Amino acid sequence: RFQFLNSSVVFVSLTPTTTTKIMMARFGAVVVVFIILCSSYGILAFSVTTSRPWPTSFYQNAISKSQSNHDRKRHSAELFLSSADDESSQQAEPQLPDFTREDTLLKVHFVTKPNVSLEDAVQALSKFSQSFPFAAVLPVQPLQYLPTDDGGVEIKFLRKKTDIKSGIDGGIRFFLEQESANNSDDSNNQQQLHKLEITAKRNSVGQTIRKIMSEKLVVTSFVAALTQTDKPSPLDDNLDVVSMFHKWM
């Protein structure tokens, strides 16, 4: 405000006094408390003080929406759990390997020596394969190897069994096959020689990561035992190696 004194304008200071400051602070505190109460209980206060309460359909719609959301979430959870159970059950079921589609890791061709019967040659080759110390080649990798009906060996790599994964982590299958061939030195002296074959196939059923290093150690160690010359072998008197191929040559 201002006053006229002697035809001159005198400006008065507008600085608030201490009392004014206290009143403004109290008013501000009241406003803050009122805002907090309104934000917390505004809907309740409005619904209580208004002369026209909210219609019943509003509450019914809200309840139906909440129930539908709850049912949709529960249905989604049931679908997820059922699909997970189906997947785990399918993975837990043992699967038979299809060796026609598996990689060939080793193939060795043999021929019997003269005057050696097919039975003796098959028995010697089967004994050599089934008595090979596969566990000593892989001391860290848990495995199991069992003889098969064809004279070969089935190696299974083992792991800890879970609800999703089985305890088999693939392996290697050694097949022993035979075929006959007639070779004659001359027309008067005919000798019957027999051809045998060992084939090692990968078994990838149950594998998440290929066991390349384990397969390499098994195959190369088996080949080294076949071709060693410093120690006598049961195959020396029965079979000769004709050709050989493996994945790491």
C-alpha positions in Angstrom: 0.0 0.0 0.0 1.1 3.6 -0.2 0.0 7.0 1.3 0.1 10.5 0.0 2.1 12.8 2.3 2.7 16.4 1.3 1.8 15.7 -2.3 4.4 13.0 -2.6 4.1 9.2 -2.8 5.6 7.3 0.1 6.0 3.5 -0.5 5.5 1.3 2.5 7.5 -2.0 2.8 5.5 -5.1 2.0 7.7 -7.5 4.0 5.4 -9.8 6.1 5.7 -9.7 9.8 6.5 -12.7 12.1 2.8 -13.1 12.9 1.9 -13.2 9.3 4.6 -15.9 8.7 3.2 -18.1 11.4 -0.3 -17.8 10.1 0.8 -18.6 6.6 2.7 -21.7 7.8 -0.3 -22.9 9.8 -2.5 -22.4 6.8 -0.1 -24.3 4.6 0.1 -27.2 7.1 -3.7 -27.4 7.2 -3.9 -27.4 3.4 -1.3 -30.2 3.2 -3.1 -32.3 5.7 -6.4 -31.7 3.9 -4.8 -32.8 0.6 -3.4 -36.0 2.2 -6.8 -36.8 3.7 -8.6 -36.2 0.4 -6.1 -38.3 -1.6 -6.4 -41.2 0.9 -10.1 -41.1 1.8 -11.5 -38.9 -1.0 -13.5 -41.7 -2.6 -14.9 -42.9 0.7 -15.8 -39.4 1.8 -17.4 -38.7 -1.5 -19.4 -41.9 -1.4 -20.5 -41.2 2.2 -21.4 -37.6 1.9 -23.0 -37.6 -1.4 -26.8 -37.8 -1.5 -26.7 -40.2 -4.5 -24.5 -43.3 -3.9 -22.8 -45.2 -6.7 -25.0 -47.6 -8.6 -24.9 -51.3 -7.8 -24.0 -52.1 -11.4 -20.6 -50.3 -10.9 -19.7 -52.7 -8.1 -21.0 -55.7 -10.1 -18.9 -54.8 -13.2 -15.8 -54.3 -11.1 -16.3 -57.7 -9.4 -16.9 -59.4 -12.7 -13.8 -57.9 -14.3 -11.7 -58.9 -11.3 -13.0 -62.5 -11.4 -12.5 -62.8 -15.2 -8.9 -61.5 -14.8 -8.3 -64.1 -12.1 -9.7 -66.9 -14.2 -7.7 -65.9 -17.2 -4.4 -65.9 -15.1 -5.3 -69.2 -13.6 -6.0 -70.8 -17.0 -2.7 -69.5 -18.4 -0.9 -70.9 -15.4 -2.5 -74.3 -15.9 -1.7 -74.3 -19.6 2.0 -73.5 -18.8 2.3 -76.2 -16.1 0.6 -78.8 -18.3 2.9 -78.0 -21.3 5.9 -78.1 -19.0 4.8 -81.5 -17.6 4.2 -82.8 -21.1 7.6 -81.7 -22.2 9.4 -83.2 -19.2 7.5 -86.5 -19.6 8.5 -86.6 -23.3 12.1 -85.9 -22.5 12.2 -88.4 -19.6 10.9 -91.2 -21.9 13.8 -93.3 -23.3 14.2 -92.9 -27.0 15.7 -95.5 -29.4 18.6 -94.2 -31.5 18.3 -94.4 -35.3 21.9 -95.3 -36.2 21.2 -95.0 -39.9 21.1 -91.2 -39.4 24.0 -91.1 -36.9 27.6 -90.1 -37.8 30.1 -92.9 -38.4 33.1 -92.5 -36.1 35.1 -95.6 -37.1 35.1 -98.3 -39.7 37.6 -101.1 -39.9 37.7 -103.9 -42.4 39.2 -107.3 -41.6 39.9 -110.5 -43.5 40.5 -113.9 -42.0 43.7 -115.6 -42.3 43.9 -118.9 -44.2 42.5 -121.9 -42.5 40.7 -119.8 -39.9 37.0 -120.4 -39.6 34.4 -117.7 -39.5 33.3 -118.7 -35.9 36.8 -118.4 -34.6 37.4 -115.0 -36.3 34.1 -113.6 -35.0 34.8 -114.9 -31.5 38.3 -113.4 -31.4 37.1 -110.0 -32.7 34.1 -109.9 -30.3 36.3 -110.8 -27.4 38.7 -108.0 -28.3 36.0 -105.4 -28.6 34.0 -106.4 -25.5 37.1 -106.7 -23.3 38.6 -103.3 -24.3 39.0 -101.1 -21.2 36.8 -98.2 -22.3 36.4 -96.9 -18.7 40.2 -96.6 -18.4 40.3 -94.4 -21.5 37.8 -91.9 -19.9 38.5 -92.0 -16.1 36.6 -88.7 -15.5 33.5 -89.4 -17.8 31.0 -91.7 -16.1 30.0 -94.4 -18.6 28.6 -97.9 -19.0 29.5 -100.4 -21.7 27.6 -103.6 -22.3 28.1 -106.4 -24.8 25.5 -106.7 -27.6 24.0 -109.7 -29.4 26.0 -109.1 -32.6 29.3 -109.3 -30.7 29.7 -105.5 -30.5 29.6 -103.1 -27.6 27.2 -100.4 -26.6 28.7 -97.5 -24.6 26.5 -95.1 -22.7 27.7 -91.8 -21.3 26.1 -91.1 -18.0 25.1 -88.0 -16.1 23.0 -86.9 -13.1 19.3 -87.6 -13.8 16.8 -84.8 -13.3 13.1 -84.3 -13.8 13.8 -83.0 -17.3 16.8 -84.9 -18.5 17.4 -88.6 -18.3 20.6 -90.2 -17.0 21.9 -91.1 -20.5 24.0 -88.5 -22.3 24.4 -90.3 -25.6 27.2 -92.8 -26.3 28.9 -94.9 -29.0 27.7 -98.2 -30.5 30.2 -100.7 -32.0 28.7 -103.0 -34.6 30.3 -106.2 -35.7 29.3 -107.3 -39.2 30.4 -110.1 -41.5 30.3 -111.1 -45.1 31.9 -113.9 -47.0 34.1 -113.7 -50.1 35.7 -116.5 -52.1 39.3 -116.0 -53.1 41.2 -118.7 -55.1 44.9 -119.0 -55.6 44.4 -121.3 -58.5 41.8 -123.5 -60.0 42.8 -126.5 -58.0 43.2 -125.0 -54.6 40.4 -122.8 -53.5 40.4 -121.1 -50.1 37.4 -119.4 -48.5 38.3 -116.2 -46.8 35.8 -114.2 -44.7 35.5 -110.5 -44.3 34.5 -108.8 -41.1 33.8 -105.2 -40.3 33.6 -103.1 -37.1 31.7 -99.9 -37.3 31.4 -97.3 -34.5 28.3 -95.1 -34.7 27.5 -92.1 -32.5 24.5 -92.3 -30.3 23.2 -88.7 -29.9 20.0 -89.5 -28.1 19.8 -87.4 -24.9 22.8 -85.3 -25.8 22.6 -81.5 -25.3 26.3 -81.0 -26.1 28.3 -83.3 -28.4 30.9 -85.4 -26.6 33.5 -84.8 -29.3 36.6 -85.2 -27.0 35.2 -88.3 -25.3 34.4 -89.9 -28.7 37.9 -89.0 -30.0 39.6 -90.6 -27.1 37.6 -93.8 -27.3 38.0 -94.2 -31.0 41.7 -93.4 -31.2 42.5 -95.6 -28.2 40.6 -98.5 -29.8 42.5 -98.0 -33.1 45.8 -97.9 -31.3 45.1 -101.2 -29.6 44.2 -102.7 -33.0 47.3 -101.6 -34.7 49.9 -102.1 -31.9 52.8 -104.3 -32.8 54.8 -104.4 -29.5 52.3 -106.6 -27.7 50.6 -109.8 -28.8 47.0 -109.6 -29.7 44.3 -112.3 -30.0 43.6 -111.0 -33.5 47.1 -111.7 -34.8 46.4 -115.4 -35.4 42.9 -114.9 -36.8 42.5 -111.6 -38.7 44.4 -109.0 -40.7 43.4 -105.4 -41.0 42.6 -104.5 -44.6 41.5 -100.9 -44.3 40.6 -98.4 -41.6 38.9 -95.0 -41.4 37.9 -92.9 -38.5 36.7 -89.3 -38.0 40.0 -88.0 -36.7 42.5 -89.3 -39.2 
